[in-house]
Amino acid sequence: MPVRATPGRARYLLILCLAAVLLVVAGTASAIVFKPPFTKGTALTSGGNKRHGCAQLTVFSANLTNGEVRADSYVHAGNIINPCLPSYINLTGGFASPKFAPTYSGTHKISFEWTLSWNAWLNSTCGHSGCSDSSAAIDLQALLIDETNRTTVKVANLLVFSATSGNGSHLSFGQSATNFTIVFSAYLNGSHAYELRTVLKEGEYAAAPAGGLYCSARVNAGTGADGGWLVSMSSK
């Protein structure tokens, strides 16, 4: 036999349903998500105009429309081909979100999602004076900035790749369309303004002693299918 709901029970069930809806709406409202295009944000690039010794920069850009960072750089040292002193180059490219105010004061989950495709090559030689060496690295960095206080609330780093070539070795590395996520928790004040920032960092170094030695390092995250794409930045 069907159970007939009494007026009191019906009101109770209605209150439960409204409470559940309010919880869902509140949870959704607290999420602030930035995705491409980042046209209301800011492109961040540095280091592209700083070259030391024999360092070459082929591509270096940050595109607000699709969240793409492209960087292809190369260094070499030695006295066989184009004699060079020890050389290095460091590049940083990424994006900053528009300023935003959290919907409540409390601990928030801050997330940054990237997709990277890259290749790297390192070479060294050995001779009577020793061995040349080269190194290269790629890493991602994420920051939470309190714009009201002009302070950095949190900095997080994720090492994507790091290698050194020595003893006459010739090395190659690479990854295709690999997803990387940086996540951390931080307290946000509901009356303050904040900004999310994240960058792709690429660097190479090469050094060779005298005696006809040569070495080189190249990291390509900028030509062909290689590059970095910021998928999203969020505060929840």
C-alpha positions as CSV (number, residue, x, y, z in Angstrom):
1,M,0.0,0.0,0.0
2,P,1.5,3.4,-0.9
3,V,2.5,5.6,2.0
4,R,0.8,9.0,1.9
5,A,3.1,11.9,2.9
6,T,1.8,14.1,5.6
7,P,2.1,17.9,5.3
8,G,4.8,17.9,8.0
9,R,6.8,15.2,6.2
10,A,6.4,17.0,2.9
11,R,7.8,20.2,4.3
12,Y,10.7,18.4,5.8
13,L,11.6,16.7,2.5
14,L,11.3,20.1,0.7
15,I,13.7,21.7,3.2
16,L,16.2,18.9,2.7
17,C,16.0,19.3,-1.1
18,L,16.5,23.1,-0.9
19,A,19.5,22.6,1.4
20,A,21.1,20.2,-1.0
21,V,20.6,22.6,-3.9
22,L,22.1,25.5,-1.9
23,L,25.2,23.4,-1.1
24,V,25.7,22.5,-4.8
25,V,25.2,26.2,-5.8
26,A,27.6,27.4,-3.1
27,G,30.2,24.8,-4.2
28,T,29.9,25.9,-7.8
29,A,30.1,29.6,-7.0
30,S,33.3,29.2,-5.0
31,A,35.1,27.8,-8.0
32,I,37.0,30.4,-10.1
33,V,38.5,28.9,-13.3
34,F,40.5,30.5,-16.0
35,K,40.9,28.8,-19.4
36,P,42.1,30.0,-22.8
37,P,41.7,32.5,-24.2
38,F,43.5,34.4,-21.4
39,T,42.9,37.7,-23.2
40,K,42.0,39.4,-19.9
41,G,45.2,38.2,-18.3
42,T,48.8,39.0,-19.0
43,A,51.5,37.2,-21.0
44,L,54.8,36.8,-19.0
45,T,58.1,36.4,-20.8
46,S,61.7,37.1,-19.6
47,G,65.2,36.1,-20.5
48,G,64.7,36.0,-24.2
49,N,67.0,39.0,-24.7
50,K,69.8,37.7,-22.4
51,R,72.3,35.6,-24.3
52,H,75.7,34.7,-22.9
53,G,78.6,33.3,-24.9
54,C,77.3,31.3,-27.8
55,A,73.6,31.0,-27.0
56,Q,71.0,31.1,-29.7
57,L,67.3,31.6,-29.4
58,T,65.1,30.4,-32.3
59,V,61.6,30.8,-30.9
60,F,60.2,32.4,-27.7
61,S,56.6,33.6,-27.2
62,A,53.5,33.4,-25.0
63,N,50.1,33.5,-26.8
64,L,47.2,34.7,-24.7
65,T,44.6,33.5,-27.2
66,N,45.4,29.7,-26.9
67,G,47.6,29.6,-23.8
68,E,50.6,28.5,-25.8
69,V,54.2,29.0,-24.8
70,R,56.9,28.3,-27.4
71,A,60.7,28.2,-26.6
72,D,63.5,26.7,-28.6
73,S,67.0,27.5,-27.5
74,Y,70.6,26.2,-28.0
75,V,74.0,26.8,-26.4
76,H,77.5,25.5,-27.2
77,A,81.0,26.0,-26.0
78,G,84.5,24.9,-27.1
79,N,87.2,25.8,-29.7
80,I,86.5,23.4,-32.6
81,I,83.5,25.1,-34.2
82,N,83.0,28.8,-33.5
83,P,85.2,29.1,-30.4
84,C,83.1,30.1,-27.4
85,L,83.4,30.6,-23.7
86,P,81.1,28.8,-21.3
87,S,77.6,29.8,-22.2
88,Y,74.1,29.6,-20.8
89,I,70.5,30.8,-21.5
90,N,67.4,30.9,-19.3
91,L,63.9,31.5,-20.6
92,T,60.6,32.0,-18.7
93,G,57.3,32.2,-20.4
94,G,53.7,31.9,-19.1
95,F,50.6,33.8,-18.0
96,A,49.0,35.7,-15.2
97,S,45.3,35.6,-14.5
98,P,43.1,38.7,-14.1
99,K,42.8,39.8,-10.5
100,F,39.9,38.1,-8.7
101,A,38.3,38.0,-5.3
102,P,37.5,34.7,-3.6
103,T,33.9,34.0,-2.8
104,Y,34.7,33.2,0.8
105,S,37.6,33.4,3.3
106,G,39.2,30.0,4.0
107,T,41.4,27.3,2.5
108,H,41.2,27.0,-1.2
109,K,42.6,24.4,-3.6
110,I,44.8,26.1,-6.2
111,S,45.4,24.2,-9.5
112,F,47.4,24.7,-12.7
113,E,47.2,22.3,-15.6
114,W,49.7,22.2,-18.5
115,T,50.3,20.0,-21.6
116,L,53.9,19.8,-22.8
117,S,55.6,18.3,-25.9
118,W,59.4,18.7,-26.0
119,N,62.8,17.3,-27.1
120,A,66.3,17.8,-25.8
121,W,69.8,16.9,-27.0
122,L,73.1,17.1,-25.1
123,N,76.6,16.4,-26.5
124,S,80.1,16.4,-25.0
125,T,83.6,15.4,-26.1
126,C,86.8,14.3,-24.2
127,G,90.4,15.0,-24.8
128,H,93.8,15.3,-23.1
129,S,92.6,18.3,-21.1
130,G,89.5,16.6,-19.8
131,C,85.9,16.4,-20.9
132,S,83.4,19.1,-21.9
133,D,79.9,19.0,-20.3
134,S,76.5,20.4,-21.0
135,S,73.2,20.4,-19.1
136,A,69.6,21.3,-19.7
137,A,66.4,21.5,-17.7
138,I,62.6,22.2,-18.0
139,D,60.4,23.0,-15.1
140,L,57.0,24.5,-14.4
141,Q,56.4,27.1,-11.7
142,A,53.1,28.3,-10.2
143,L,52.5,31.3,-7.9
144,L,49.6,32.7,-5.9
145,I,49.9,36.5,-5.4
146,D,47.9,38.6,-2.9
147,E,47.5,41.8,-4.9
148,T,46.0,43.6,-1.9
149,N,49.1,43.1,0.3
150,R,51.5,42.9,-2.7
151,T,52.9,39.6,-1.4
152,T,53.5,36.2,-2.8
153,V,51.3,33.7,-0.8
154,K,52.7,30.5,-2.4
155,V,55.3,29.3,-4.9
156,A,55.4,25.8,-6.2
157,N,57.8,24.2,-8.7
158,L,57.5,21.0,-10.8
159,L,60.7,19.6,-12.4
160,V,59.8,18.2,-15.8
161,F,63.3,17.3,-17.1
162,S,66.9,17.7,-16.1
163,A,70.0,16.0,-17.5
164,T,73.8,16.5,-17.9
165,S,76.1,15.3,-20.6
166,G,79.7,14.4,-19.8
167,N,82.5,11.9,-20.5
168,G,81.9,12.2,-24.3
169,S,78.3,11.2,-24.2
170,H,75.6,12.1,-26.7
171,L,72.1,12.1,-25.2
172,S,68.6,12.7,-26.4
173,F,65.3,13.0,-24.5
174,G,61.7,13.9,-25.2
175,Q,58.0,13.6,-24.3
176,S,54.9,14.0,-26.4
177,A,51.6,15.6,-25.3
178,T,52.2,14.9,-21.6
179,N,49.9,16.4,-18.9
180,F,51.4,18.1,-15.8
181,T,49.4,19.5,-12.8
182,I,50.6,21.7,-9.9
183,V,48.2,21.6,-7.0
184,F,48.5,23.2,-3.5
185,S,46.3,24.6,-0.7
186,A,46.3,28.2,0.5
187,Y,44.3,30.4,2.7
188,L,42.5,33.2,0.8
189,N,40.9,36.3,2.4
190,G,37.5,37.0,0.9
191,S,38.1,40.8,1.1
192,H,41.4,40.6,-0.8
193,A,42.3,40.5,-4.5
194,Y,44.5,37.7,-5.9
195,E,46.3,36.7,-9.0
196,L,47.4,33.3,-10.3
197,R,50.6,33.0,-12.3
198,T,52.4,30.1,-13.9
199,V,55.4,29.9,-16.2
200,L,57.4,27.3,-18.2
201,K,61.1,27.7,-17.5
202,E,63.8,26.4,-19.9
203,G,67.5,26.6,-19.5
204,E,70.8,25.2,-20.9
205,Y,74.5,25.4,-20.0
206,A,77.7,24.4,-21.9
207,A,81.3,24.6,-20.9
208,A,84.5,23.1,-22.4
209,P,88.1,23.3,-21.2
210,A,90.9,24.2,-23.6
211,G,92.2,21.5,-25.9
212,G,89.9,21.3,-28.9
213,L,86.8,20.1,-27.0
214,Y,83.3,21.0,-27.9
215,C,79.8,20.6,-26.3
216,S,76.3,21.7,-26.8
217,A,72.8,21.6,-25.4
218,R,69.4,22.3,-27.0
219,V,65.9,22.2,-25.6
220,N,63.0,22.5,-28.1
221,A,59.6,23.3,-26.7
222,G,58.8,25.6,-29.5
223,T,59.0,24.4,-33.1
224,G,57.0,21.8,-35.0
225,A,54.8,19.8,-32.7
226,D,56.7,20.8,-29.6
227,G,55.4,23.5,-27.2
228,G,53.7,24.1,-23.9
229,W,50.0,24.8,-23.5
230,L,48.4,26.1,-20.3
231,V,45.0,24.3,-20.0
232,S,43.6,26.0,-16.9
233,M,44.3,27.9,-13.7
234,S,41.7,27.6,-10.9
235,S,40.9,28.4,-7.3
236,K,38.2,26.2,-5.6
